[in-house]
Amino acid sequence: MRSLCLALVCVFVAFSSNCQAEDLLVKSCPELIRMAENFQHDLRAIDAVYGSAVEAGNMDRIKNYKLRRGAVRKELDSVMRAIDVRGCVKK
């Protein structure tokens, strides 16, 4: 019984993390590519501001930008996986 409950929890967690990826799969290829470009632009901007926070030694800003960068990177990775699954970019 315990292993069944554990299996159900694992399925629920896996399903909830894939909901966003499923939303991305219904978007058009041009929209996915636009989203990826925007996330890449956001990462460049965050890196620039992060660099100035490091130079200033402001630990609060450093932590904030590290968290923000991680979130944007995760979003970009999801979009890139959706682009790959959809076959939007031909090799």
Sequence and secondary structure as in RCSB ss.txt:
>XXXX:A:sequence
MRSLCLALVCVFVAFSSNCQAEDLLVKSCPELIRMAENFQHDLRAIDAVYGSAVEAGNMDRIKNYKLRRGAVRKE
LDSVMRAIDVRGCVKK
>XXXX:A:secstr
 HHHHHHHHHHHHHHHHHHHHHHHHTS HHHHHHHHHHHHHHHHHHHHHHHHHHHHT HHHHHHHHHHHHHHHHH
HHHHHHHHHHHT S  
